[in-house]
C-alpha cells in the first residue's frame, strides 16, 4: 500500500527519532511485523480522513432521502457500503 505522506511527517519529531532507534535494535522479522502494523494504522488513518471529509461534505450539501420502511433503509445502506469498498 502506498500512503501519501502528510507534511507534518516530513519533519522528524522526537517520537519519530525514538521509533527509528528502536527499529534498529529489532530483528528482520520484528521489523516486518512493525511495518505491517504501521501499514494497518496508516490505512485506518486514511479511511478515517476520507470518512471525515465525506461527512463534512454531506453536512454542507444535505440530501433528503425518504425511506418507506427500515428494510429499504438497510438495503440502501448496505449497497452504499458495497459500492465504496
Biopython code that builds the backbone (N, CA, C, O; Angstrom):
import numpy as np
from Bio.PDB.StructureBuilder import StructureBuilder

atoms = [
    (1, "UNK", "N", (0.838, -1.175, 0.000)),
    (1, "UNK", "CA", (0.000, 0.000, 0.000)),
    (1, "UNK", "C", (0.883, 1.238, 0.000)),
    (1, "UNK", "O", (1.840, 1.320, 0.770)),
    (2, "UNK", "N", (0.569, 2.197, -0.857)),
    (2, "UNK", "CA", (1.322, 3.442, -0.917)),
    (2, "UNK", "C", (0.492, 4.512, -0.232)),
    (2, "UNK", "O", (-0.648, 4.778, -0.613)),
    (3, "UNK", "N", (1.084, 5.117, 0.781)),
    (3, "UNK", "CA", (0.398, 6.150, 1.544)),
    (3, "UNK", "C", (1.075, 7.480, 1.255)),
    (3, "UNK", "O", (2.301, 7.587, 1.285)),
    (4, "UNK", "N", (0.269, 8.484, 0.978)),
    (4, "UNK", "CA", (0.799, 9.823, 0.762)),
    (4, "UNK", "C", (1.247, 10.391, 2.098)),
    (4, "UNK", "O", (0.501, 10.346, 3.075)),
    (5, "UNK", "N", (2.461, 10.925, 2.146)),
    (5, "UNK", "CA", (2.997, 11.461, 3.398)),
    (5, "UNK", "C", (2.388, 12.823, 3.682)),
    (5, "UNK", "O", (2.427, 13.712, 2.831)),
    (6, "UNK", "N", (1.823, 12.994, 4.877)),
    (6, "UNK", "CA", (1.340, 14.320, 5.243)),
    (6, "UNK", "C", (2.538, 15.231, 5.515)),
    (6, "UNK", "O", (3.606, 14.745, 5.888)),
    (7, "UNK", "N", (2.377, 16.539, 5.333)),
    (7, "UNK", "CA", (3.512, 17.456, 5.517)),
    (7, "UNK", "C", (4.181, 17.336, 6.886)),
    (7, "UNK", "O", (5.403, 17.456, 6.980)),
    (8, "UNK", "N", (3.406, 17.101, 7.952)),
    (8, "UNK", "CA", (3.977, 17.019, 9.280)),
    (8, "UNK", "C", (4.866, 15.786, 9.465)),
    (8, "UNK", "O", (5.690, 15.762, 10.379)),
    (9, "UNK", "N", (4.716, 14.759, 8.613)),
    (9, "UNK", "CA", (5.523, 13.549, 8.733)),
    (9, "UNK", "C", (6.921, 13.745, 8.145)),
    (9, "UNK", "O", (7.821, 12.947, 8.406)),
    (10, "UNK", "N", (7.104, 14.796, 7.358)),
    (10, "UNK", "CA", (8.399, 15.056, 6.748)),
    (10, "UNK", "C", (9.390, 15.503, 7.811)),
    (10, "UNK", "O", (10.573, 15.171, 7.731)),
    (11, "UNK", "N", (8.932, 16.238, 8.789)),
    (11, "UNK", "CA", (9.781, 16.725, 9.867)),
    (11, "UNK", "C", (9.976, 15.601, 10.883)),
    (11, "UNK", "O", (9.008, 14.993, 11.341)),
    (12, "UNK", "N", (11.229, 15.332, 11.227)),
    (12, "UNK", "CA", (11.487, 14.282, 12.217)),
    (12, "UNK", "C", (11.231, 14.836, 13.608)),
    (12, "UNK", "O", (11.889, 15.774, 14.058)),
    (13, "UNK", "N", (10.267, 14.237, 14.270)),
    (13, "UNK", "CA", (9.929, 14.619, 15.631)),
    (13, "UNK", "C", (10.712, 13.738, 16.601)),
    (13, "UNK", "O", (11.295, 12.739, 16.180)),
    (14, "UNK", "N", (10.739, 14.083, 17.884)),
    (14, "UNK", "CA", (11.405, 13.202, 18.851)),
    (14, "UNK", "C", (10.815, 11.786, 18.850)),
    (14, "UNK", "O", (11.544, 10.814, 19.044)),
    (15, "UNK", "N", (9.512, 11.667, 18.633)),
    (15, "UNK", "CA", (8.896, 10.338, 18.593)),
    (15, "UNK", "C", (9.391, 9.543, 17.390)),
    (15, "UNK", "O", (9.669, 8.350, 17.508)),
    (16, "UNK", "N", (9.501, 10.196, 16.236)),
    (16, "UNK", "CA", (9.993, 9.504, 15.046)),
    (16, "UNK", "C", (11.432, 9.068, 15.253)),
    (16, "UNK", "O", (11.798, 7.946, 14.902)),
    (17, "UNK", "N", (12.240, 9.932, 15.812)),
    (17, "UNK", "CA", (13.647, 9.583, 16.084)),
    (17, "UNK", "C", (13.731, 8.388, 17.036)),
    (17, "UNK", "O", (14.543, 7.485, 16.834)),
    (18, "UNK", "N", (12.891, 8.387, 18.071)),
    (18, "UNK", "CA", (12.887, 7.287, 19.042)),
    (18, "UNK", "C", (12.462, 5.981, 18.385)),
    (18, "UNK", "O", (13.042, 4.931, 18.662)),
    (19, "UNK", "N", (11.460, 6.035, 17.519)),
    (19, "UNK", "CA", (10.992, 4.836, 16.814)),
    (19, "UNK", "C", (12.092, 4.296, 15.903)),
    (19, "UNK", "O", (12.314, 3.086, 15.850)),
    (20, "UNK", "N", (12.775, 5.177, 15.194)),
    (20, "UNK", "CA", (13.868, 4.741, 14.314)),
    (20, "UNK", "C", (14.945, 4.040, 15.135)),
    (20, "UNK", "O", (15.446, 2.991, 14.730)),
    (21, "UNK", "N", (15.301, 4.603, 16.271)),
    (21, "UNK", "CA", (16.312, 3.974, 17.131)),
    (21, "UNK", "C", (15.855, 2.593, 17.595)),
    (21, "UNK", "O", (16.656, 1.658, 17.627)),
    (22, "UNK", "N", (14.591, 2.453, 17.950)),
    (22, "UNK", "CA", (14.079, 1.158, 18.391)),
    (22, "UNK", "C", (14.073, 0.156, 17.240)),
    (22, "UNK", "O", (14.384, -1.018, 17.444)),
    (23, "UNK", "N", (13.725, 0.601, 16.035)),
    (23, "UNK", "CA", (13.700, -0.301, 14.886)),
    (23, "UNK", "C", (15.084, -0.875, 14.593)),
    (23, "UNK", "O", (15.207, -2.033, 14.196)),
    (24, "UNK", "N", (16.112, -0.075, 14.788)),
    (24, "UNK", "CA", (17.469, -0.534, 14.520)),
    (24, "UNK", "C", (17.882, -1.689, 15.432)),
    (24, "UNK", "O", (18.789, -2.451, 15.098)),
    (25, "UNK", "N", (17.223, -1.818, 16.576)),
    (25, "UNK", "CA", (17.551, -2.879, 17.524)),
    (25, "UNK", "C", (16.754, -4.152, 17.279)),
    (25, "UNK", "O", (16.997, -5.162, 17.941)),
    (26, "UNK", "N", (15.809, -4.129, 16.344)),
    (26, "UNK", "CA", (14.922, -5.271, 16.120)),
    (26, "UNK", "C", (15.476, -6.231, 15.069)),
    (26, "UNK", "O", (16.290, -5.863, 14.222)),
    (27, "UNK", "N", (15.009, -7.464, 15.158)),
    (27, "UNK", "CA", (15.351, -8.470, 14.150)),
    (27, "UNK", "C", (14.558, -8.179, 12.875)),
    (27, "UNK", "O", (13.560, -7.459, 12.924)),
    (28, "UNK", "N", (14.984, -8.724, 11.743)),
    (28, "UNK", "CA", (14.232, -8.515, 10.494)),
    (28, "UNK", "C", (12.771, -8.955, 10.589)),
    (28, "UNK", "O", (11.892, -8.323, 10.004)),
    (29, "UNK", "N", (12.516, -10.026, 11.318)),
    (29, "UNK", "CA", (11.131, -10.498, 11.465)),
    (29, "UNK", "C", (10.287, -9.473, 12.226)),
    (29, "UNK", "O", (9.151, -9.187, 11.847)),
    (30, "UNK", "N", (10.855, -8.927, 13.300)),
    (30, "UNK", "CA", (10.120, -7.930, 14.089)),
    (30, "UNK", "C", (9.939, -6.633, 13.310)),
    (30, "UNK", "O", (8.918, -5.962, 13.455)),
    (31, "UNK", "N", (10.923, -6.274, 12.485)),
    (31, "UNK", "CA", (10.786, -5.079, 11.652)),
    (31, "UNK", "C", (9.634, -5.264, 10.679)),
    (31, "UNK", "O", (8.862, -4.334, 10.447)),
    (32, "UNK", "N", (9.510, -6.468, 10.104)),
    (32, "UNK", "CA", (8.393, -6.773, 9.195)),
    (32, "UNK", "C", (7.063, -6.642, 9.923)),
    (32, "UNK", "O", (6.109, -6.084, 9.380)),
    (33, "UNK", "N", (6.993, -7.157, 11.162)),
    (33, "UNK", "CA", (5.761, -7.037, 11.947)),
    (33, "UNK", "C", (5.428, -5.570, 12.213)),
    (33, "UNK", "O", (4.272, -5.160, 12.108)),
    (34, "UNK", "N", (6.442, -4.788, 12.554)),
    (34, "UNK", "CA", (6.223, -3.359, 12.810)),
    (34, "UNK", "C", (5.742, -2.658, 11.544)),
    (34, "UNK", "O", (4.833, -1.829, 11.594)),
    (35, "UNK", "N", (6.354, -2.992, 10.410)),
    (35, "UNK", "CA", (5.953, -2.377, 9.139)),
    (35, "UNK", "C", (4.510, -2.738, 8.790)),
    (35, "UNK", "O", (3.750, -1.891, 8.320)),
    (36, "UNK", "N", (4.136, -3.998, 9.021)),
    (36, "UNK", "CA", (2.757, -4.420, 8.752)),
    (36, "UNK", "C", (1.769, -3.661, 9.632)),
    (36, "UNK", "O", (0.708, -3.241, 9.171)),
    (37, "UNK", "N", (2.128, -3.491, 10.902)),
    (37, "UNK", "CA", (1.252, -2.778, 11.823)),
    (37, "UNK", "C", (1.138, -1.306, 11.429)),
    (37, "UNK", "O", (0.055, -0.725, 11.500)),
    (38, "UNK", "N", (2.248, -0.705, 11.017)),
    (38, "UNK", "CA", (2.216, 0.689, 10.580)),
    (38, "UNK", "C", (1.369, 0.832, 9.320)),
    (38, "UNK", "O", (0.636, 1.811, 9.180)),
    (39, "UNK", "N", (1.457, -0.129, 8.400)),
    (39, "UNK", "CA", (0.582, -0.134, 7.219)),
    (39, "UNK", "C", (-0.884, -0.148, 7.634)),
    (39, "UNK", "O", (-1.704, 0.585, 7.081)),
    (40, "UNK", "N", (-1.204, -0.994, 8.618)),
    (40, "UNK", "CA", (-2.574, -1.102, 9.125)),
    (40, "UNK", "C", (-3.035, 0.245, 9.699)),
    (40, "UNK", "O", (-4.136, 0.708, 9.402)),
    (41, "UNK", "N", (-2.182, 0.867, 10.521)),
    (41, "UNK", "CA", (-2.542, 2.152, 11.118)),
    (41, "UNK", "C", (-2.705, 3.234, 10.055)),
    (41, "UNK", "O", (-3.623, 4.050, 10.133)),
    (42, "UNK", "N", (-1.819, 3.242, 9.066)),
    (42, "UNK", "CA", (-1.899, 4.244, 8.003)),
    (42, "UNK", "C", (-3.185, 4.067, 7.192)),
    (42, "UNK", "O", (-3.824, 5.049, 6.812)),
    (43, "UNK", "N", (-3.559, 2.824, 6.931)),
    (43, "UNK", "CA", (-4.792, 2.567, 6.191)),
    (43, "UNK", "C", (-6.011, 3.035, 6.991)),
    (43, "UNK", "O", (-6.930, 3.636, 6.436)),
    (44, "UNK", "N", (-6.012, 2.758, 8.287)),
    (44, "UNK", "CA", (-7.123, 3.220, 9.133)),
    (44, "UNK", "C", (-7.184, 4.737, 9.164)),
    (44, "UNK", "O", (-8.266, 5.321, 9.114)),
    (45, "UNK", "N", (-6.019, 5.379, 9.248)),
    (45, "UNK", "CA", (-5.964, 6.841, 9.270)),
    (45, "UNK", "C", (-6.513, 7.417, 7.966)),
    (45, "UNK", "O", (-7.257, 8.398, 7.981)),
    (46, "UNK", "N", (-6.146, 6.808, 6.843)),
    (46, "UNK", "CA", (-6.630, 7.264, 5.541)),
    (46, "UNK", "C", (-8.147, 7.086, 5.441)),
    (46, "UNK", "O", (-8.848, 7.985, 4.977)),
    (47, "UNK", "N", (-8.646, 5.943, 5.870)),
    (47, "UNK", "CA", (-10.098, 5.705, 5.838)),
    (47, "UNK", "C", (-10.832, 6.698, 6.727)),
    (47, "UNK", "O", (-11.908, 7.180, 6.372)),
    (48, "UNK", "N", (-10.245, 7.006, 7.894)),
    (48, "UNK", "CA", (-10.870, 7.973, 8.799)),
    (48, "UNK", "C", (-10.897, 9.363, 8.158)),
    (48, "UNK", "O", (-11.898, 10.075, 8.245)),
    (49, "UNK", "N", (-9.793, 9.742, 7.518)),
    (49, "UNK", "CA", (-9.728, 11.041, 6.852)),
    (49, "UNK", "C", (-10.795, 11.140, 5.767)),
    (49, "UNK", "O", (-11.471, 12.162, 5.648)),
    (50, "UNK", "N", (-10.946, 10.088, 4.983)),
    (50, "UNK", "CA", (-11.965, 10.067, 3.924)),
    (50, "UNK", "C", (-13.358, 10.164, 4.539)),
    (50, "UNK", "O", (-14.209, 10.899, 4.037)),
    (51, "UNK", "N", (-13.596, 9.422, 5.625)),
    (51, "UNK", "CA", (-14.893, 9.459, 6.304)),
    (51, "UNK", "C", (-15.206, 10.873, 6.777)),
    (51, "UNK", "O", (-16.319, 11.361, 6.579)),
    (52, "UNK", "N", (-14.235, 11.534, 7.401)),
    (52, "UNK", "CA", (-14.449, 12.893, 7.903)),
    (52, "UNK", "C", (-14.755, 13.844, 6.743)),
    (52, "UNK", "O", (-15.674, 14.658, 6.826)),
    (53, "UNK", "N", (-13.975, 13.733, 5.659)),
    (53, "UNK", "CA", (-14.209, 14.605, 4.504)),
    (53, "UNK", "C", (-15.602, 14.386, 3.914)),
    (53, "UNK", "O", (-16.296, 15.345, 3.575)),
    (54, "UNK", "N", (-16.005, 13.122, 3.794)),
    (54, "UNK", "CA", (-17.332, 12.828, 3.236)),
    (54, "UNK", "C", (-18.440, 13.310, 4.172)),
    (54, "UNK", "O", (-19.473, 13.804, 3.720)),
    (55, "UNK", "N", (-18.219, 13.163, 5.468)),
    (55, "UNK", "CA", (-19.220, 13.612, 6.437)),
    (55, "UNK", "C", (-19.372, 15.127, 6.390)),
    (55, "UNK", "O", (-20.488, 15.645, 6.405)),
    (56, "UNK", "N", (-18.245, 15.836, 6.333)),
    (56, "UNK", "CA", (-18.305, 17.297, 6.259)),
    (56, "UNK", "C", (-18.953, 17.751, 4.952)),
    (56, "UNK", "O", (-19.723, 18.711, 4.942)),
    (57, "UNK", "N", (-18.649, 17.070, 3.858)),
    (57, "UNK", "CA", (-19.261, 17.411, 2.570)),
    (57, "UNK", "C", (-20.763, 17.163, 2.608)),
    (57, "UNK", "O", (-21.542, 17.950, 2.071)),
    (58, "UNK", "N", (-21.162, 16.078, 3.236)),
    (58, "UNK", "CA", (-22.595, 15.764, 3.340)),
    (58, "UNK", "C", (-23.312, 16.793, 4.216)),
    (58, "UNK", "O", (-24.472, 17.120, 3.963)),
    (59, "UNK", "N", (-22.633, 17.299, 5.237)),
    (59, "UNK", "CA", (-23.251, 18.299, 6.108)),
    (59, "UNK", "C", (-23.472, 19.611, 5.359)),
    (59, "UNK", "O", (-24.441, 20.326, 5.617)),
    (60, "UNK", "N", (-22.573, 19.920, 4.436)),
    (60, "UNK", "CA", (-22.697, 21.149, 3.651)),
    (60, "UNK", "C", (-23.804, 21.017, 2.608)),
    (60, "UNK", "O", (-24.541, 21.969, 2.353)),
    (61, "UNK", "N", (-23.916, 19.835, 2.008)),
    (61, "UNK", "CA", (-24.911, 19.594, 0.961)),
    (61, "UNK", "C", (-25.829, 18.436, 1.352)),
    (61, "UNK", "O", (-25.749, 17.354, 0.771)),
    (62, "UNK", "N", (-26.689, 18.661, 2.323)),
    (62, "UNK", "CA", (-27.545, 17.549, 2.748)),
    (62, "UNK", "C", (-28.578, 17.190, 1.683)),
    (62, "UNK", "O", (-29.234, 18.052, 1.098)),
    (63, "UNK", "N", (-28.693, 15.901, 1.459)),
    (63, "UNK", "CA", (-29.725, 15.394, 0.560)),
    (63, "UNK", "C", (-30.760, 14.688, 1.418)),
    (63, "UNK", "O", (-30.424, 13.854, 2.259)),
    (64, "UNK", "N", (-32.001, 15.024, 1.201)),
    (64, "UNK", "CA", (-33.040, 14.368, 1.979)),
    (64, "UNK", "C", (-33.581, 13.192, 1.181)),
    (64, "UNK", "O", (-34.052, 13.338, 0.053)),
    (65, "UNK", "N", (-33.498, 12.023, 1.803)),
    (65, "UNK", "CA", (-33.991, 10.805, 1.177)),
    (65, "UNK", "C", (-35.025, 10.204, 2.110)),
    (65, "UNK", "O", (-34.781, 10.069, 3.309)),
    (66, "UNK", "N", (-36.156, 9.851, 1.577)),
    (66, "UNK", "CA", (-37.216, 9.262, 2.380)),
    (66, "UNK", "C", (-37.305, 7.775, 2.081)),
    (66, "UNK", "O", (-37.336, 7.359, 0.923)),
    (67, "UNK", "N", (-37.344, 6.985, 3.142)),
    (67, "UNK", "CA", (-37.491, 5.536, 3.011)),
    (67, "UNK", "C", (-38.839, 5.141, 3.588)),
    (67, "UNK", "O", (-39.277, 5.663, 4.613)),
    (68, "UNK", "N", (-39.481, 4.209, 2.906)),
    (68, "UNK", "CA", (-40.802, 3.778, 3.325)),
    (68, "UNK", "C", (-40.765, 2.846, 4.536)),
    (68, "UNK", "O", (-41.711, 2.785, 5.321)),
    (69, "UNK", "N", (-39.641, 2.116, 4.672)),
    (69, "UNK", "CA", (-39.533, 1.210, 5.807)),
    (69, "UNK", "C", (-38.059, 0.958, 6.110)),
    (69, "UNK", "O", (-37.175, 1.360, 5.354)),
    (70, "UNK", "N", (-37.816, 0.287, 7.228)),
    (70, "UNK", "CA", (-36.434, 0.060, 7.658)),
    (70, "UNK", "C", (-35.695, -0.898, 6.736)),
    (70, "UNK", "O", (-34.476, -0.791, 6.601)),
    (71, "UNK", "N", (-36.394, -1.830, 6.098)),
    (71, "UNK", "CA", (-35.737, -2.769, 5.184)),
    (71, "UNK", "C", (-35.130, -2.021, 3.996)),
    (71, "UNK", "O", (-34.015, -2.327, 3.575)),
    (72, "UNK", "N", (-35.852, -1.053, 3.462)),
    (72, "UNK", "CA", (-35.345, -0.268, 2.343)),
    (72, "UNK", "C", (-34.134, 0.558, 2.772)),
    (72, "UNK", "O", (-33.165, 0.694, 2.025)),
    (73, "UNK", "N", (-34.202, 1.101, 3.971)),
    (73, "UNK", "CA", (-33.095, 1.891, 4.512)),
    (73, "UNK", "C", (-31.844, 1.031, 4.663)),
    (73, "UNK", "O", (-30.759, 1.428, 4.238)),
    (74, "UNK", "N", (-31.993, -0.140, 5.265)),
    (74, "UNK", "CA", (-30.849, -1.040, 5.477)),
    (74, "UNK", "C", (-30.280, -1.495, 4.145)),
    (74, "UNK", "O", (-29.061, -1.546, 3.979)),
    (75, "UNK", "N", (-31.146, -1.827, 3.190)),
    (75, "UNK", "CA", (-30.683, -2.260, 1.873)),
    (75, "UNK", "C", (-29.880, -1.154, 1.198)),
    (75, "UNK", "O", (-28.832, -1.429, 0.614)),
    (76, "UNK", "N", (-30.347, 0.083, 1.265)),
    (76, "UNK", "CA", (-29.639, 1.210, 0.651)),
    (76, "UNK", "C", (-28.289, 1.436, 1.338)),
    (76, "UNK", "O", (-27.292, 1.719, 0.674)),
    (77, "UNK", "N", (-28.262, 1.313, 2.647)),
    (77, "UNK", "CA", (-27.008, 1.496, 3.379)),
    (77, "UNK", "C", (-25.996, 0.418, 3.006)),
    (77, "UNK", "O", (-24.824, 0.719, 2.784)),
    (78, "UNK", "N", (-26.436, -0.825, 2.936)),
    (78, "UNK", "CA", (-25.529, -1.914, 2.575)),
    (78, "UNK", "C", (-25.021, -1.777, 1.144)),
    (78, "UNK", "O", (-23.851, -2.045, 0.873)),
    (79, "UNK", "N", (-25.889, -1.364, 0.232)),
    (79, "UNK", "CA", (-25.468, -1.157, -1.159)),
    (79, "UNK", "C", (-24.455, -0.023, -1.238)),
    (79, "UNK", "O", (-23.505, -0.090, -2.018)),
    (80, "UNK", "N", (-24.653, 1.011, -0.440)),
    (80, "UNK", "CA", (-23.721, 2.141, -0.437)),
    (80, "UNK", "C", (-22.345, 1.710, 0.062)),
    (80, "UNK", "O", (-21.320, 2.114, -0.488)),
    (81, "UNK", "N", (-22.332, 0.897, 1.091)),
    (81, "UNK", "CA", (-21.068, 0.401, 1.641)),
    (81, "UNK", "C", (-20.367, -0.487, 0.614)),
    (81, "UNK", "O", (-19.151, -0.403, 0.440)),
    (82, "UNK", "N", (-21.143, -1.343, -0.068)),
    (82, "UNK", "CA", (-20.571, -2.245, -1.071)),
    (82, "UNK", "C", (-19.983, -1.458, -2.242)),
    (82, "UNK", "O", (-18.953, -1.853, -2.789)),
    (83, "UNK", "N", (-20.611, -0.368, -2.632)),
    (83, "UNK", "CA", (-20.108, 0.468, -3.727)),
    (83, "UNK", "C", (-18.802, 1.138, -3.364)),
    (83, "UNK", "O", (-17.948, 1.330, -4.230)),
    (84, "UNK", "N", (-18.625, 1.502, -2.093)),
    (84, "UNK", "CA", (-17.445, 2.223, -1.644)),
    (84, "UNK", "C", (-16.290, 1.314, -1.253)),
    (84, "UNK", "O", (-15.207, 1.801, -0.931)),
    (85, "UNK", "N", (-16.502, 0.011, -1.276)),
    (85, "UNK", "CA", (-15.443, -0.913, -0.860)),
    (85, "UNK", "C", (-14.484, -1.205, -1.980)),
    (85, "UNK", "O", (-13.533, -1.965, -1.797)),
]
sb = StructureBuilder()
sb.init_structure("model")
sb.init_model(0)
sb.init_chain("A")
sb.init_seg("    ")
for serial, (resi, resn, name, xyz) in enumerate(atoms, 1):
    if name == "N":
        sb.init_residue(resn, " ", resi, " ")
    sb.init_atom(name, np.array(xyz, "f"), 0.0, 1.0, " ", f" {name:<3s}", serial, name[0])
structure = sb.get_structure()
